[in-house]
Amino acid sequence: MTDDRQQPPVAQRDERPRPRYGEYAPEGWVNPVAPVETQTPTPGRSDGTAPTPQAGPRDDATTPGAWGAPPRPGAGDLSGARRFDRVATFVLLGIGLYSVISNVVMASTFSSTLLSALSGAGYSTDAFTGQEALQRSGVIIAVLTVAVFAITLMWSIRRLAARKVTFWVPLSAGVLMSIVQMVLVLGVLFGDAAFVQSILDGSGPSL
């Protein structure tokens, strides 16, 4: 009894010799051994497994500035020199503000107020004729004082915020305005020939 079922075709073996190491395989030759796939190891691990993710820096009590953490270096500690600079700066700014207010209030009566002060000191002001020029000088002094104080205040705040020495800023502004005020007032007073002559004639205060 014969088996009518068809037998699967048997693959013919390639009788051609295998290429040696370093030689090119002949055209149509197929390697009978399937290549083994190798797994490329992940960088950082020798066994090819994925590296364990590392936790980033935590914003906890060890971070400066966090809740319950120690303060940042230099955040709340003021040295003696820096504390003196701040106190001196605010004191000088307060004096400058008082000078601004005084000059603005006295601007409308600057001439009469100054002449009264000179009369009280023993100087004769009867011969003085430059009241209008003296009054204009008072207005100019008031305007310059306001402008210089505004600039000084803004500059001082910026320097204090930058932790720089600042006390010399309002001090220099005060010295500058004192010189300007003295030059303007003395220029008007000594510009009056009659007033100067009265001083030279011995009408000044008795010592």
Salt bridges, closest charged atoms under 4 A:
ASP3 OD1 - ARG5 NE 3.22
ASP14 OD1 - ARG16 NE 3.12
ASP47 OD2 - ARG45 NH2 3.67
